[in-house]
Amino acid sequence: MARTGRATVMVGERFEVREYPVPDPQPGTVLLRQELGGICGTDLHNWEFQRMEFDVIPGHENVGVIDALGEGVETDYLGNPIKVGDRVALSPAAGYGFSPSEEQPYLRGGFAEYIYLWDPETLFIKTDLPAEIAVLSEPASCAAHCISRGKIQFGDTVVIQGTGPIGLLALNWARVSGAGRLIVVGGPPGRLEMAERLGADVTIDIAEVPDPEERKRIVRENTPQNKGADIVYECSGFPAAIPEGLDFIRYSGTYVEYGHFVDVGTFECNPNQMLMRKNLRLEAGWGFRPHHFIRAVPMLEKHQSLFSDFVSHILPLEDVAQGFNALHTSYNLDGRDAIKIAVKGGLA
């Protein structure tokens, strides 16, 4: 009898668990038994703003164990030999997590018991990381791209706007890239505690300091001569953060926009006052490239002790809606602040 695998499907604003036939891998492809899939801000925004026009198995931050190898697949992206039972981290190219759920090949999303790596060009890397850390490979790669856009110089003062997983990972990569002083603006308290653990010198809780002008004052008084930061990274995904963050920068500083992977709206911009008179360098990044992924995974391996409890909640497939609702409202789930919420597949 052919195997089937369960998956959580996003149907408009609803989530439901469906069963799909588990494919036998074709030549050049791989079938993974899913361990964990992280809930990404992109998943959240696609749900909040209803950007998907079809039913989809969401989830593109994944780690799993090889269940079956198609003919000709003997190594990972780096040339390491692989076999059934090896753990691999997946880079979500070719639409993983964003493809129609009822379109073949099935099981191309991360919130499922299996994921079929149907594209022979899929980038995956074997790793000995625990699944709870390996699941961070995709956001860690995004954060690596984000930080690279700012071109940090040794001793720079850096501001991170947003304390979601990408903002927190960007914070750590900024630290190891040579930032001298790190200021973080975000919340809630559990995420700010993680920011301090990852190297933040100053944290500003937007709930405790709701006035943008007061946040600007605090940021600037923590920069050399109160003139502002060398680099500001926007990782929050809220349009209102952009004009605020532009006021954190010193003259001729750099602003990096990285939080808006989904269209969540606009902000009012005065180019003369907000951009030109600051003589700033404006950067933006989209996703990441293979070289970011193959650097991020060994960096997670090197710094894994910092990320042992980064995944704060692990949910079964039936409870995905709870995770989305928590991230949509209070960032709190089961009485604890959510840092990273992951969905367990067939092995976790």
VEXSE-696575 format. One record per atom (N, C-alpha, C, O): residue in one letter; x, y, z. Coordinates in steps of 0.001 Angstrom, whole numbers, plus 500000, padded with zeros to 6 digits. Example, Ala and Ser with C-alpha at 12.3 -4.5 7.8 and 13.67 -1.06 7.14 Angstrom:
<segus>
A513190494310507800A512300495500507800A513200496700507800A514236496681508465S512850497750507080S513670498940507140S512900500030507870S513409501138508039
</segus>
This chain:
<segus>
M500843498803500000M500000500000500000M500877501245500000M501859501327500737A500513502202499173A501284503433499093A501187504206500409A500142504216501060R502285504849500787R502284505635502020R501583506965501807R501521507487500693T501058507501502899T500526508858502884T501187509644504015T501677509073504989G501186510953503860G501753511823504871G500827512989505152G500174513506504246R500772513400506402R499914514520506778R500641515844506577R501865515928506673A499851516870506297A500392518217506127A499338519217506567A498139518977506428T499801520344507101T498902521433507452T498785522382506275T499789522881505766V497564522629505847V497300523448504669V496673524769505105V495760524791505930M497171525866504543M496571527175504773M495504527388503713M495796527448502519V494254527504504173V493105527682503286V492506529039503623V491647529145504497G492963530081502923G492551531422503303G493047531729504700G494251531695504955E492127532029505612E492496532329506990E492484531085507877E492850531159509050R492065529940507325R491972528716508114R493178527816507873R493896527949506882F493377526892508819F494377525842508654F493677524505508840F492855524345509742E494003523551507986E493449522211508133E494505521184507776E495371521430506936V494427520036508419V495378518948508172V494803518026507103V493679517539507226R495590517794506050R495185516898504966R496236515801504786R497357515903505284E495845514753504061E496769513657503763E497090513653502279E496237513922501434Y498357513337501986Y498825513312500605Y499628512037500369Y500241511505501294P499624511545499124P500495510407498813P501956510806498929P502351511883498482V502751509940499526V504189510199499670V504877509698498403V504793508509498092P505545510566497674P506137510149496403P507389509304496588P508134509478497553D507610508389495655D508906507737495550D509825508687494789D509479509121493690P510996509021495352P511830510035494712P512288509618493321P512767508504493107Q512127510541492390Q512603510349491030Q514118510590490972Q514686511118491928P514772510218489887P516222510464489783P516563511929490072P515919512845489560G517564512123490884G518024513468491200G517279514143492332G517578515291492664T516306513455492940T515484514065493978T515662513333495307T516272512266495375V515108513940496366V515264513398497720V513934513514498458V513215514501498302L513615512510499255L512463512572500147L512976512685501578L513767511859502035L512512513724502280L512887513918503675L511731513584504585L510574513885504291R512066512953505701R511122512821506805R511305514078507647R512361514294508242Q510279514889507686Q510378516201508299Q510592516109509811Q509956515306510494E511502516946510319E511664517063511768E510988518342512266E510053518282513064L511460519490511797L510912520763512232L510803521733511060L511614521713510135G509782522579511125G509640523681510178G509318524946510944G508338524981511689G510118525984510781G509897527224511506G508787528066510904G508626528109509684I508016528740511761I507041529715511276I507779531024511042I508298531638511974C507818531435509793C508556532636509382C507617533836509332C506405533686509174G508193535026509468G507403536239509315G506748536329507949G505670536909507820T507377535768506932T506777535761505599T505518534909505581T504509535301504996D505574533730506226D504358532916506360D503268533715507054D502119533741506614L503651534369508148L502689535135508930L502048536244508104L500825536387508103H502868537035507397H502335538154506626H501481537666505456H500476538295505126N501867536554504824N501028536007503760N499653535615504295N498649535728503592W499617535156505536W498340534801506172W497588536056506602W496387536169506357E498276536998507236E497616538216507724E497000539022506588E495878539517506703F497745539149505484F497306540000504375F496721539197503214F496392539756502168Q496592537876503407Q495967536996502416Q496584537188501033Q495900537504500060R497906536987500980R498632537167499725R498656535922498843R499061536000497683M498229534774499372M498255533552498575M496903533371497883M495857533519498515E496923533058496607E495699532925495819E495234531477495706E494292531181494971F495888530581496426F495533529169496360F495873528537497707F496602529124498507D495344527341497952D495697526597499166D497184526242499094D497708525912498029V497850526315500246V499286526086500260V499673525379501546V499089525630502600I500667524486501457I501317523952502652I502428524933502997I503466524926502336P502247525778504013P503278526775504300P504491526140504956P504505524946505256G505502526960505171G506708526493505836G507854526294504876G507765525484503954H508952527042505090H510108526937504206H511422526994504988H512495527119504399E511329526902506328E512521526838507170E512573525426507752E511935525144508766N513326524554507114N513146523142507415N514435522369507672N515502522666507133V514276521366508523V515318520370508754V514637519020508795V513545518878509344G515288518031508211G514699516700508195G515762515638508026G516946515933507866V515318514406508065V516188513243507924V515863512568506602V514695512404506252I516898512179505869I516695511560504560I515944510241504716I516383509333505422D514794510161504036D513973508959504043D514286508080502835D514323506854502948A514511508703501683A514816507953500465A515561508862499499A515302510064499439L516477508290498754L517272509024497775L516918508569496368L516847507372496088G516696509537495488G516500509208494092G517811508778493446G518896509076493946E517691508086492343E518875507615491621E519816508771491303E519390509824490829G521093508559491569G522112509552491230G522423510541492339G523372511314492211V521662510547493416V521924511475494515V522828510794495527V522420509850496203E524055511279495626E525040510656496513E525676511649497479E526280511245498473T525547512943497197T526199513955498028T525259515130498257T524272515308497544D525592515930499272D524864517178499477D525470518263498597D526321517978497754Y525034519510498790Y525471520627497945Y526976520837498007Y527583521292497037L527580520506499145L529015520720499340L529857519513498941L531083519538499050G529195518460498479G529928517265498077G530126516256499190G530850515278499008N529494516470500350N529598515501501439N528735514289501116N527593514452500686P529247513082501309P528431511891501024P527230511825501960P527330512161503141I526097511391501422I524870511305502209I524261509923502074I524524509192501119K523433509584503066K522753508293503065K521429508449503789K521189509459504450V520576507456503665V519319507446504389V519616507552505883V520494506860506398G518880508422506574G519080508627508000G519882509860508341G519907510271509501D520556510479507340D521314511698507600D520373512884507778D519343512978507111R520736513783508682R519988515035508872R520513516079507902R521723516229507735V519592516807507255V519990517863506335V519150519107506587V517975519028506945A519784520252506390A519104521548506413A518811521943504984A519625521711504091L517655522536504764L517145522799503423L517084524282503127L516598525066503943S517578524670501957S517394526032501457S516156526047500565S516061525241499639P515207526946500824P513875526841500206P513752527442498821P512888528289498591A514594527024497899A514437527470496511A513280526703495873A512679525831496500A512984527031494643A511993526310493838A510605526284494464A509824525364494218G510299527297495274G508934527459495741G508527526625496928G507333526529497212Y509465526012497642Y509079525233498813Y508362526129499825Y508880527165500241G507165525703500205G506366526475501149G505458527498500507G504698528171501203F505519527630499186F504707528644498500F504004528084497269F503500528850496448S503963526767497128S503379526136495944S501970525640496237S501656525330497387P501109525558495216P499755525051495442P499774523661496070P500466522766495586S499027523487497130S499066522230497882S498486521058497108S498861519911497350E497568521332496173E496905520247495445E497522520005494075E496960519278493257E498667520607493827E499361520457492550E500524519490492725E501288519596493684Q500655518552491802Q501792517634491863Q503070518329491413Q503022519235490581P504226517912491961P504377516900493008P503916517420494361P504085518600494669Y503340516552495158Y502804516932496449Y503918517085497487Y505076516742497248L503524517612498645L504405517719499806L505628518588499529L506773518157499669R505346519815499135R506427520781498889R506432521912499921R506982522985499674G505820521665501067G505807522669502122G506303522104503427G506321520889503621G506707522987504327G507424522573505515G506603522087506676G507145521418507557F505305522392506726F504501521962507853F503840520643507488F502639520577507229A504649519603507473A504200518305507001A505104517217507552A506190517488508065E504638515983507436E505453514852507896E506595514543506937E507625514005507344Y506413514882505669Y507450514672504660Y507579515944503826Y506637516728503705I508761516126503260I508921517152502233I509716516527501090I510745515882501293Y509206516741499899Y509813516147498704Y510681517188498018Y510187518207497535L511969516923497980L512905517826497305L512915517450495829L513795516739495343W511910517953495148W511606517513493783W512525518129492740W512673517582491647D513148519269493063D514015519964492110D515454519492492308D516002519669493396P516086518896491292P517464518411491447P518473519500491823P519578519197492271E518089520771491640E518994521865492001E518821522330493447E519469523288493868T517958521666494206T517725522075495585T519012522033496399T519784521076496333L519219523105497170L520411523213498013L520080522647499392L519202523160500087F520780521598499778F520657521075501136F522040520649501618F522894520246500828I522241520745502929I523549520473503523I523375519527504699I522518519737505557K524191518490504731K524198517567505865K524751518278507091K525708519046506992T524152518023508239T524606518685509460T524388517785510662T523474516960510684D525246517959511667D525091517258512942D524434518147513990D524309517755515150L524013519343513585L523332520221514521L522067519564515061L521423518798514343P521694519845516311P520362519414516768P519290520034515877P519473521131515349A518179519332515714A517126519828514832A516650521207515250A516313522025514394E516612521489516578E516124522771517080E517026523937516694E516603525092516742I518260523644516314I519160524699515833I519267524658514310I519311525704513663A519309523469513743A519390523357512285A518200524007511602A518324524475510470V517038524049512271V515849524678511679V516049526180511490V515277526824510780L517077526739512121L517371528166511978L518220528472510743L518554529633510508S518570527475509963S519499527691508843S518981528713507840S519741529552507357E517679528646507525E517143529597506543E517127531027507086E517654531917506419P516543531296508276P516613532678508778P518038533140509054P518340534326508919A518924532210509442A520324532597509647A520972533030508340A521838533905508328S520548532411507234S521068532803505916S520532534166505504S521259534989504949C519235534398505784C518665535726505534C519418536778506333C519760537840505812A519673536478507604A520373537427508458A521793537674507970A522300538791508072A522439536638507440A523785536812506896A523772537762505704A524647538619505580H522773537611504823H522655538529503690H522373539941504176H522972540907503703C521449540048505134C521099541350505692C522339542070506216C522587543222505860I523109541399507052I524277542039507652I525324542383506597I525987543415506699S525476541541505597S526483541822504566S526175543093503797S527090543748503299R524892543457503691R524529544661502941R525014545934503625R525231546952502966G525185545881504936G525597547078505665G527078547355505619G527515548475505888K527871546323505273K529339546478505190K529906547034506502K530526548098506533I529677546291507567I530138546703508894I531645546854508920I532384546013508408Q532089547955509533Q533505548184509793Q533779547939511270Q532895548099512113F535005547551511571F535378547248512951F535029548421513864F535432549557513617G534268548126514930G533923549144515905G532680549949515604G532340550845516376D531981549666514506D530768550417514163D529702550302515245D529584549282515924T528930551376515388T527727551349516211T526565550937515319T526318551545514277V525855549897515744V524821549284514912V523507549235515688V523478548901516872V522422549577514992V521075549435515538V520346548339514764V520392548296513534I519677547456515499I518791546457514905I517367546823515294I517040546886516479Q516520547064514299Q515098547290514536Q514355545977514336Q514338545418513239G513745545499515403G512997544256515307G513716543115515994G514904542890515762T512989542388516849T513583541294517602T512913539962517286T512839539076518137G512427539831516058G512019538525515580G513267537699515298G514380538185515501P513108536467514836P514263535610514606P515318536208513680P516510536079513962I514922536856512586I515936537420511697I516662538575512378I517881538694512257G515928539428513094G516587540513513804G517569540002514840G518666540544514971L517190538961515582L518080538415516602L519292537727515982L520411537870516475L519070536985514908L520204536353514230L521109537401513593L522332537263513614A520513538446513028A521316539535512468A522149540202513552A523292540591513311L521586540333514733L522323540900515856L523592540109516130L524668540687516282N523470538792516192N524656537982516475N525669538045515343N526872538124515592W525188538009514087W526127538102512963W526797539473512932W527963539575512550A526081540533513329A526711541852513414A527805541852514474A528865542449514283R527548541191515571R528544541113516645R529819540435516168R530919540947516375V529664539265515518V530864538539515094V531511539187513872V532637538847513510S530788540135513227S531355540850512076S532154542085512491S532739542758511643G532181542387513797G533019543477514264G532316544689514802G532968545687515111A530990544642514930A530280545791515496A530790546069516904A531001545151517697G530986547359517202G531511547730518505G530437547942519544G530634547627520718R529301548474519128R528182548717520046R526903548335519329R526677548721518182L526060547564520025L524848547033519423L523633547499520214L523525547254521415I522721548172519522I521501548704520116I520321548011519447I520249547945518219V519406547500520243V518271546747519716V516976547417520140V516805547777521305V516056547585519180V514752548184519433V513693547145519085V513598546710517937G512897546747520075G511886545732519779G511137545307521016G510835546129521881G510834544024521106G510064543451522197G509460542138521724G509597541779520555P508793541417522620P508553541658524040P509765541302524887P510828541006524341P509628541325526231P510792541134527091P511577539852526849P512806539869526924G510906538744526563G511619537497526329G512572537591525151G513670537036525187R512154538289524113R513026538467522952R514166539433523266R515278539259522766L513908540430524074L514975541354524449L515998540666525346L517184540989525282E515568539740526169E516508538953526964E517404538117526053E518608538006526288M516817537536525022M517623536792524053M518599537727523348M519741537346523091A518163538950523031A519053539920522392A520271540205523265A521391540299522762E520054540342524560E521184540583525470E522115539377525494E523336539528525536R521544538198525468R522361536978525435R523213536912524163R524329536395524178L522674537438523073L523384537392521792L524312538582521588L524949538686520539G524405539482522565G525411540529522478G524928541954522471G525740542863522302A523628542197522648A523132543578522644A523677544338523850A523647543839524975D524176545546523605D524640546420524682D523498547246525260D523486547551526453V522540547608524410V521394548410524825V520149547800524194V520136547506522999T519104547609524995T517825547154524451T516749548172524806T516721548708525914I515865548428523846I514774549385524038I513466548657523762I513213548205522646D512649548553524786D511359547873524684D510330548874524165D510039549869524829I509781548613522983I508856549575522381I507553549695523178I506841550691523058A507241548673523996A506051548780524848A506314549710526029A505425550455526441E507516549670526568E507871550539527693E508218551943527237E508058552901527992V508698552070525995V509050553386525434V508253553546524146V508801553367523058P506955553881524251P506097553925523062P506301555146522177P505859555145521028D506959556189522681D507147557434521929D508373557316521016D509488557160521515P508193557386519691P509342557295518779P510413558342519046P511600558065518875E510013559541519464E511005560585519750E511866560212520952E513065560491520977E511253559585521939E512012559148523111E512952558009522735E514078557945523227R512495557109521865R513380556030521409R514555556610520642R515686556147520792K514296557621519822K515374558287519087K516386558886520059K517594558774519847R515898559524521125R516802560133522097R517689559073522746R518896559266522891I517073557941523139I517838556885523801I518885556307522856I520030556085523249V518485556064521607V519450555536520636V520617556493520481V521776556093520583R520310557745520236R521378558701519934R522302558936521129R523500559149520944E521770558899522339E522644559127523491E523566557938523742E524491558019524550N523310556846523050N524180555678523141N525073555525521914N525602554444521656T525240556618521154T526140556620520004T527231557669520212T527039558593521002P528356557554519533P529440558522519707P528970559955519467P528404560266518419Q529207560805520430Q528860562233520368Q527369562465520108Q526981563534519637N526541561475520412N525087561562520212N524690561845518767N523635562423518509K525536561436517832K525287561778516429K524530560700515655K524116560925514518G524351559541516265G523617558493515579G524486557306515213G525713557365515282A523820556221514820A524502554970514524A525157554998513152A524743555741512261D526179554183513003D526815554026511690D525913553268510721D525823553606509540I525249552239511242I524390551393510400I523125551046511183I523186550729512371V521982551109510504V520712550670511079V520128549598510166V520039549778508952Y519733548483510769Y519118547382510034Y517642547281510427Y517320547095511601E516751547403509442E515313547272509691E514919545828509440E514932545357508302C514564545124510521C514189543715510438C512815543458511033C512463542308511293S512036544501511251S510760544335511950S509598543997511027S508672543293511430G509638544488509802G508526544263508882G507360545209509069G506278544958508539F507550546299509813F506501547299510005F506904548591509284F507965549143509576P506082549084508347P506463550282507584P506821551472508467P507715552243508119A506141551638509604A506407552786510477A507811552762511056A508317553788511510A508438551601511042A509805551522511578A510811552235510683A511875552641511151I510491552389509413I511476552936508475I511766554411508742I512932554753508936P510767555316508764P511094556710509063P511721556876510446P512575557742510641E511300556048511407E511923556131512738E513392555726512659E514262556406513203G513657554628511986G515036554148511884G515949555093511136G517137555181511443L515412555800510160L516223556771509422L516709557893510335L517730558522510059D515980558142511420D516400559157512382D517417558638513382D517953559408514178F517688557347513350F518712556796514237F520118556954513655F521105556785514371I520218557278512348I521498557221511640I522261558534511742I521673559615511752R523559558418511816R524415559603511729R524470560090510290R524056559380509374Y524972561279510092Y525202561818508752Y526155560879508006Y527196560486508534S525788560530506791S526567559631505923S526577558181506422S527435557391506028G525620557837507291G525498556455507724G524770555603506695G524498556046505579T524460554373507090T523845553395506182T522562552849506791T522517552495507969Y521523552788505968Y520260552176506389Y520012550957505510Y520041551043504283V519768549814506160V519529548569505439V518099548113505708V517730547860506855E517300548009504657E515914547553504746E515866546065504418E516236545639503324Y515399545282505399Y515364543837505175Y514095543178505721Y513975541954505665G513145543960506248G512018543357506933G510760543135506121G509788542585506639H510748543549504855H509482543545504115H509508542567502943H509607542969501784F509417541276503264F509367540255502218F507975540128501617F507803539574500531V506987540646502333V505605540653501858V505129542094501858V505500542875502735D504315542447500887D503782543804500797D502787544032501931D501675543506501913V503206544827502920V502322545119504058V501927546593504094V501371547054505091G502202547332503034G501769548720502980G502901549688502720G504017549286502393T502604550969502868T503532552030502511T503794552939503714T503162552815504763F504740553851503528F504974554902504507F505221556194503745F505609556171502577E504995557319504412E505193558616503777E506669558999503840E507298558920504895C507206559411502708C508631559706502633C508865561094502038C508350561426500970N509654561893502755N510140563164502237N511586562945501814N512467562952502674P511868562752500540P513220562386500112P514289563385500531P515408563005500877N513936564668500496N514924565681500857N515335565563502315N516523565522502635Q514325565508503213Q514612565511504643Q515062564144505164Q515934564058506029M514467563089504636M514708561763505199M515898561049504585M516493560171505209L516246561429503351L517319560719502657L518486561632502294L519608561431502759M518217562626501468M519312563403500892M520075564217501934M521306564236501921R519364564883502827R520052565715503805R520850564899504821R521722565428505511K520546563634504900K521331562747505753K522555562196505018K523439561593505627N522594562413503694N523715561930502881N523954560434503115N525095559974503164L522862559693503256L522995558308503673L523135557347502499L522895557697501344R523525556150502830R523546555046501864R522374554137502220R522272553646503344L521496553920501250L520303553105501464L520484551768500766L520731551717499561E520360550677501532E520511549325501001E519239548534501267E518476548862502176A519015547506500484A517913546583500726A518322545209500230A519082545087499269G517827544197500874G518151542833500464G516892542011500282G515855542287500886W517001540999499443W515869540104499195W516360538665499313W517216538222498548G515802537942500286G516170536538500442G517655536372500689G518260537133501444F518239535371500045F519674535140500179F520131534298498995F519320533744498253R521423534217498839R522017533426497764R522685532186498356R522886532121499569P523031531204497528P523642529983498078P524843530237498979P525023529540499978H525674531237498636H526864531438499466H526518531908500871H527291531680501801H525362532564501046H524947532933502396H524564531683503188H524886531572504371F523881530749502537F523443529529503207F524627528667503622F524673528161504743I525582528504502716I526699527615503032I527664528247504026I528541527560504550R527521529539504293R528275530170505375R527483530151506685R528064530006507760A526167530297506596A525350530380507807A525323529065508566A525372529074509796V525246527936507873V525147526648508563V526376526384509429V526210526052510603P527608526513508910P528767526305509799P528884527350510897P529458527074511950M528347528550510669M528354529549511734M527388529150512849M527679529374514024L526249528563512499L525363528030513529L526057526909514295L525918526801515513E526801526079513575E527535524999514235E528578525558515196E528760525026516291K529254526612514799K530301527217515622K529719527887516867K530333527864517934H528527528488516726H527925529271517815H526706528582518413H525861529246519014Q526597527270518261Q525342526608518613Q524979526749520083Q523796526687520417S525942526934520970S525607527065522391S524729528283522667S523983528304523645L524818529301521800L524006530499521977L522546530271521615L521668531007522067F522285529255520802F520952529087520228F520209527875520783F519235527419520184S520656527356521913S520095526101522428S518603526208522744S517872525228522606D518147527390523166D516709527544523443D516095528663522611D515122529293523027F516665528908521434F516132529923520527F514735529528520060F513846530375519971V514538528243519761V513196527753519456V512460527622520778V512753526735521579S511512528502520998S510832528573522290S509602527678522359S509189527282523449H509011527352521212H507784526560521184H507830525606519989H508254525982518896I507389524374520211I507251523387519132I505811522879519158I505338522374520176L505124523020518025L503705522695517933L503473521507517004L504214521326516037P502453520693517286P502064519651516329P501354520264515132P500945521425515164L501215519478514084L500591519968512860L499190520515513113L498765521463512451E498477519930514057E497099520343514308E497003521726514946E495943522351514910D498103522209515532D498047523449516304D498775524618515640D499119525592516308V499008524527514348V499703525606513643V499002526950513836V499662527978513987A497679526943513832A496930528198513985A497289528909515282A497304530140515324Q497578528160516341Q497952528775517607Q499239529587517457Q499365530684518000G500183529030516714G501434529748516501G501240531022515705G501804532063516044F500442530947514643F500176532139513832F499449533197514651F499785534379514576N498470532787515423N497725533752516224N498601534413517273N498457535607517538A499504533657517871A500411534231518866A501298535288518235A501491536355518817L501841535014517056L502724535974516389L501946537163515843L502505538241515640H500662536964515608H499808538037515104H499385539002516213H499036540150515939T499416538538517460T498884539353518553T499953539724519568T500600540763519431S500146538900520571S500959539285521728S502379538739521716S503173539092522589Y502722537892520756Y504013537191520749Y504168536327521996Y505287536069522439N503052535882522562N503081535067523772N502250533821523540N501138533885523015L502807532689523938L502128531412523745L502371530549524979L503512530382525410D501315530011525536D501398529184526739D502084529913527889D502818529307528669G501837531224527987G502385531994529088G503834532378528949G504428532886529900R504427532147527777R505829532491527549R505955533317526274R505220533106525309D506900534265526281D507161535034525071D507721534117523991D508610533305524251A507199534252522792A507650533429521671A508864534064521020A508825535232520634I509923533317520900I511098533763520156I511038533147518754I510910533863517761K511130531826518684K510936531118517417K509952529992517656K510144529178518560I508897529936516854I507920528859516934I508159527920515772I508242528349514621A508270526635516074A508473525622515030A507342524611515066A506679524423516086V507139523968513933V506109522943513766V506813521610513587V507719521494512761K506411520605514347K507071519315514245K506413518458513175K505193518454513009G507263517733512453G506773516856511401G506655515432511904G506064515182512954G507223514494511148G507044513105511498G508058512538512465G507873511423512954L509131513271512762L510190512710513603L510432513489514876L511025512949515810A509996514745514953A510343515571516117A509606515089517362A509773515662518439
</segus>
